[in-house]
Amino acid sequence: MYYSSGNYEAFARPRKPEGVERKSAYIVGSGLAALTAACYLVRDGQMDGQRIHILEKDKIAGGACDGYKYEDVGYVMRGGREMDNHFEVMWDLFRSIPSIETPNVSVLDEYYWLNKADPNYSLCRATEKCGQDAHTDKKFGLSDKGAMEIMKLFMTPNEELQDKRIDEVFDDEVFNSNFWLYWRTMFAFENWHSALEMKLYIQRYIHHIGGLPDFTALRFTKYNQYESMILPMIKYLEKANVKFEFGTKVLNVKFRSTGDGDNQKKVATAIEVERDGKKEKIALTEDDLVFITNGGCVENSSMGSQNEPAKFNTALKEGGGWDMWKKIAAQDPAFGHPEKFCSRPDLCNWESATVETLDCKILPYIEKICKRDPLSGKVVTGGIVTVKDSSWLMSWTINRQPQFREQPKGHVLVWLYGLFSEKEGDYVKKPMRDCTGREICMEWLYHIGVPVDLIEDYATNHANTVPVMMPYIDAFFMPRAYGDRPLVVPKGAVNFAFLGQFAETPRDTIFTTEYSMRTGMEARMMGEVALTTCGMEISTVNSILDQVIGMYEKDFVHAPQGKSFKDCYDVRELEPSDEYVDIYDQTIDLLGKCGFDM
């Protein structure tokens, strides 16, 4: 696997991999990363869709990228997705996925045209005192000391941030600023989360810092994330005859390791599943490719209703992503340490809710804050509006309406969430996690300025609210060290790869659509590499390594100092310099001449 600068290789169609006709692929999970891997196997790997099996325990694909109307309950969107124009893998794939709404255009075309004609920006980023503008006024509110703390974090080597918390590198100079209000509510960071992830986020989005206060950097879909992103991918895969096997719990994946050190070889040998209450094994050969979505940020999610709270359910069960990862990790240290992420649900949960307004009663209060007509069909809030003085640290947003193709005319869907689900509300004197949908709506109505004597009536008779509790939604932000997440393709892996937010790739940041899709793309590359190298004798590999070492051995004692990250990359665009790419390409060419078919 290697990366190039520019679009020369990005737009080239790969040759059909030799031997792909005898390969089969088994993909554990059906979230965005898993569907991306399947799409790349079809498009670039040119694998017969009938040989691709997507194993999903639920009745519907999409994972965390959901959007659904449950009969007698209401609309549910557990979360939302914010995209930018530097999501290279996402846009590369979506240029090949046909729109399901507009004939003869791609999902990318549709997305681009929409955001070009209706660019995103916010007219009110935060409120206080029952719906009044908090007048953050696009200012970061950072002292010189706070700014230096951020700069110091940016320049700190990653190795020095292993297992460190954000509150070990920042103090109140940052935490009391508008910058931290913008940052934590947009990305759902807590003070006790990973300082390493915080640094990686700053690096990844440094070119968007100027747009942080008003969300001008963001792009949004026309409908909810399921209908706009997941459903077109499903239709594309179904047309290619990919097999979706719903109701299939993956309990474990078994591995065999041989050799040691650089000669170690790791092979996935079986997938243990449960279908209709019966356990069975899928035997694997080295010709089978396995793609594993380990962990899961929406694992153990529970849904409430207008009159029932969502349960805070933290017990991990067999057949879930966390339990499966624990069983896999027990087989090899290279497969990660899931306990670093799933042991403290009290530190990585938050709760969201979807409010459906049933008539026009609530709309004037919304329009007063966002200064736009919620029923215009265009950008409404332009991103989240954070309630600065909310004890739940509530934020809410309204994207273009309708959010569902079948949404009733005149109804508006509001998505809101609270970072502090354990704290008592300001109007409803209960912790958010103990509240019914109606009570959560009442708290929101209070904070957008609805008169107190109207709040209960509006929440009861003019809105329907469905809460969702997610105990592990921020698990990927928990403090961690290198090795806690398995590499997408672990060293020595022959026929398997890891996918999703808990697989390690240095090229992006977690909790983004791009990260999920990048792991899917990189895992697909693993399949192509496996086709090239599978069956190579260890003696052949050692012979090639002897050649390579012989070329550089004379420089071992006085090795070149090398260059820093900022000398090799454009830190604003996170693109490698021409010099870096030239050296990399020369290395690939050299390895090819030594005997590796790169």
Secondary structure in CASP SS format (residue, H / E / C, confidence):
PFRMAT SS
TARGET T0000
AUTHOR 0000-0000-0000
METHOD secondary structure of the structure
MODEL  1
M C 1.00
Y C 1.00
Y C 1.00
S C 1.00
S C 1.00
G C 1.00
N C 1.00
Y C 1.00
E C 1.00
A C 1.00
F C 1.00
A C 1.00
R C 1.00
P C 1.00
R C 1.00
K C 1.00
P C 1.00
E C 1.00
G C 1.00
V H 1.00
E H 1.00
R H 1.00
K C 1.00
S E 1.00
A E 1.00
Y E 1.00
I E 1.00
V E 1.00
G C 1.00
S C 1.00
G C 1.00
L H 1.00
A H 1.00
A H 1.00
L H 1.00
T H 1.00
A H 1.00
A H 1.00
C H 1.00
Y H 1.00
L H 1.00
V H 1.00
R H 1.00
D C 1.00
G C 1.00
Q C 1.00
M C 1.00
D C 1.00
G H 1.00
Q H 1.00
R H 1.00
I E 1.00
H E 1.00
I E 1.00
L E 1.00
E E 1.00
K C 1.00
D C 1.00
K C 1.00
I C 1.00
A C 1.00
G C 1.00
G C 1.00
A C 1.00
C C 1.00
D C 1.00
G C 1.00
Y E 1.00
K E 1.00
Y E 1.00
E C 1.00
D C 1.00
V C 1.00
G E 1.00
Y E 1.00
V E 1.00
M C 1.00
R C 1.00
G C 1.00
G C 1.00
R C 1.00
E C 1.00
M E 1.00
D C 1.00
N C 1.00
H C 1.00
F C 1.00
E H 1.00
V H 1.00
M H 1.00
W H 1.00
D H 1.00
L H 1.00
F H 1.00
R C 1.00
S C 1.00
I C 1.00
P E 1.00
S C 1.00
I C 1.00
E C 1.00
T C 1.00
P C 1.00
N C 1.00
V C 1.00
S E 1.00
V H 1.00
L H 1.00
D H 1.00
E H 1.00
Y H 1.00
Y H 1.00
W H 1.00
L H 1.00
N H 1.00
K H 1.00
A H 1.00
D C 1.00
P C 1.00
N C 1.00
Y C 1.00
S C 1.00
L C 1.00
C C 1.00
R C 1.00
A E 1.00
T E 1.00
E E 1.00
K C 1.00
C C 1.00
G C 1.00
Q E 1.00
D E 1.00
A C 1.00
H C 1.00
T C 1.00
D C 1.00
K C 1.00
K C 1.00
F C 1.00
G C 1.00
L C 1.00
S C 1.00
D H 1.00
K H 1.00
G H 1.00
A H 1.00
M H 1.00
E H 1.00
I H 1.00
M H 1.00
K H 1.00
L H 1.00
F H 1.00
M H 1.00
T C 1.00
P C 1.00
N H 1.00
E H 1.00
E H 1.00
L H 1.00
Q C 1.00
D C 1.00
K C 1.00
R E 1.00
I H 1.00
D H 1.00
E H 1.00
V C 1.00
F C 1.00
D C 1.00
D H 1.00
E H 1.00
V H 1.00
F H 1.00
N C 1.00
S C 1.00
N H 1.00
F H 1.00
W H 1.00
L H 1.00
Y H 1.00
W H 1.00
R H 1.00
T H 1.00
M H 1.00
F H 1.00
A C 1.00
F C 1.00
E C 1.00
N C 1.00
W C 1.00
H C 1.00
S E 1.00
A H 1.00
L H 1.00
E H 1.00
M H 1.00
K H 1.00
L H 1.00
Y H 1.00
I H 1.00
Q H 1.00
R H 1.00
Y C 1.00
I H 1.00
H H 1.00
H H 1.00
I H 1.00
G H 1.00
G H 1.00
L C 1.00
P C 1.00
D C 1.00
F C 1.00
T C 1.00
A C 1.00
L C 1.00
R E 1.00
F C 1.00
T C 1.00
K C 1.00
Y C 1.00
N C 1.00
Q H 1.00
Y H 1.00
E H 1.00
S H 1.00
M H 1.00
I H 1.00
L H 1.00
P H 1.00
M H 1.00
I H 1.00
K H 1.00
Y H 1.00
L H 1.00
E H 1.00
K H 1.00
A C 1.00
N C 1.00
V C 1.00
K E 1.00
F E 1.00
E E 1.00
F E 1.00
G C 1.00
T E 1.00
K E 1.00
V E 1.00
L E 1.00
N E 1.00
V E 1.00
K E 1.00
F E 1.00
R E 1.00
S E 1.00
T E 1.00
G C 1.00
D C 1.00
G H 1.00
D H 1.00
N H 1.00
Q C 1.00
K E 1.00
K E 1.00
V E 1.00
A E 1.00
T E 1.00
A E 1.00
I E 1.00
E E 1.00
V E 1.00
E E 1.00
R E 1.00
D C 1.00
G C 1.00
K E 1.00
K E 1.00
E E 1.00
K E 1.00
I E 1.00
A E 1.00
L C 1.00
T C 1.00
E C 1.00
D C 1.00
D E 1.00
L E 1.00
V E 1.00
F E 1.00
I E 1.00
T E 1.00
N C 1.00
G C 1.00
G C 1.00
C C 1.00
V C 1.00
E C 1.00
N C 1.00
S C 1.00
S E 1.00
M E 1.00
G C 1.00
S E 1.00
Q C 1.00
N C 1.00
E E 1.00
P C 1.00
A C 1.00
K C 1.00
F C 1.00
N C 1.00
T C 1.00
A C 1.00
L C 1.00
K C 1.00
E C 1.00
G C 1.00
G C 1.00
G H 1.00
W H 1.00
D H 1.00
M H 1.00
W H 1.00
K H 1.00
K H 1.00
I H 1.00
A H 1.00
A C 1.00
Q C 1.00
D C 1.00
P H 1.00
A H 1.00
F H 1.00
G C 1.00
H C 1.00
P C 1.00
E H 1.00
K H 1.00
F H 1.00
C H 1.00
S C 1.00
R C 1.00
P H 1.00
D H 1.00
L H 1.00
C C 1.00
N C 1.00
W E 1.00
E E 1.00
S E 1.00
A E 1.00
T E 1.00
V E 1.00
E E 1.00
T E 1.00
L C 1.00
D C 1.00
C C 1.00
K C 1.00
I C 1.00
L H 1.00
P H 1.00
Y H 1.00
I H 1.00
E H 1.00
K H 1.00
I H 1.00
C H 1.00
K C 1.00
R C 1.00
D C 1.00
P C 1.00
L C 1.00
S C 1.00
G C 1.00
K C 1.00
V C 1.00
V C 1.00
T C 1.00
G C 1.00
G C 1.00
I C 1.00
V E 1.00
T E 1.00
V E 1.00
K C 1.00
D C 1.00
S C 1.00
S C 1.00
W C 1.00
L C 1.00
M E 1.00
S E 1.00
W E 1.00
T E 1.00
I C 1.00
N C 1.00
R C 1.00
Q C 1.00
P C 1.00
Q C 1.00
F C 1.00
R C 1.00
E C 1.00
Q C 1.00
P C 1.00
K C 1.00
G C 1.00
H C 1.00
V E 1.00
L E 1.00
V E 1.00
W E 1.00
L E 1.00
Y E 1.00
G E 1.00
L C 1.00
F C 1.00
S C 1.00
E C 1.00
K C 1.00
E E 1.00
G C 1.00
D C 1.00
Y C 1.00
V C 1.00
K C 1.00
K C 1.00
P E 1.00
M H 1.00
R H 1.00
D H 1.00
C C 1.00
T C 1.00
G H 1.00
R H 1.00
E H 1.00
I H 1.00
C H 1.00
M H 1.00
E H 1.00
W H 1.00
L H 1.00
Y H 1.00
H H 1.00
I C 1.00
G C 1.00
V C 1.00
P C 1.00
V H 1.00
D H 1.00
L H 1.00
I H 1.00
E H 1.00
D H 1.00
Y H 1.00
A H 1.00
T H 1.00
N H 1.00
H C 1.00
A E 1.00
N E 1.00
T E 1.00
V E 1.00
P E 1.00
V E 1.00
M E 1.00
M E 1.00
P C 1.00
Y C 1.00
I C 1.00
D C 1.00
A H 1.00
F H 1.00
F H 1.00
M C 1.00
P C 1.00
R C 1.00
A C 1.00
Y C 1.00
G C 1.00
D C 1.00
R C 1.00
P C 1.00
L E 1.00
V C 1.00
V C 1.00
P C 1.00
K C 1.00
G C 1.00
A E 1.00
V C 1.00
N C 1.00
F E 1.00
A E 1.00
F E 1.00
L E 1.00
G C 1.00
Q C 1.00
F C 1.00
A C 1.00
E E 1.00
T C 1.00
P C 1.00
R C 1.00
D C 1.00
T C 1.00
I C 1.00
F C 1.00
T C 1.00
T H 1.00
E H 1.00
Y H 1.00
S H 1.00
M H 1.00
R H 1.00
T H 1.00
G H 1.00
M H 1.00
E H 1.00
A H 1.00
R H 1.00
M H 1.00
M H 1.00
G H 1.00
E H 1.00
V H 1.00
A H 1.00
L H 1.00
T H 1.00
T H 1.00
C C 1.00
G C 1.00
M C 1.00
E C 1.00
I H 1.00
S H 1.00
T H 1.00
V H 1.00
N H 1.00
S H 1.00
I H 1.00
L H 1.00
D H 1.00
Q H 1.00
V H 1.00
I H 1.00
G H 1.00
M H 1.00
Y H 1.00
E H 1.00
K H 1.00
D H 1.00
F C 1.00
V C 1.00
H C 1.00
A C 1.00
P C 1.00
Q C 1.00
G C 1.00
K C 1.00
S C 1.00
F H 1.00
K H 1.00
D H 1.00
C H 1.00
Y E 1.00
D E 1.00
V C 1.00
R C 1.00
E C 1.00
L C 1.00
E E 1.00
P E 1.00
S C 1.00
D H 1.00
E H 1.00
Y H 1.00
V H 1.00
D H 1.00
I H 1.00
Y H 1.00
D H 1.00
Q H 1.00
T H 1.00
I H 1.00
D H 1.00
L H 1.00
L H 1.00
G H 1.00
K H 1.00
C H 1.00
G C 1.00
F C 1.00
D C 1.00
M C 1.00
END
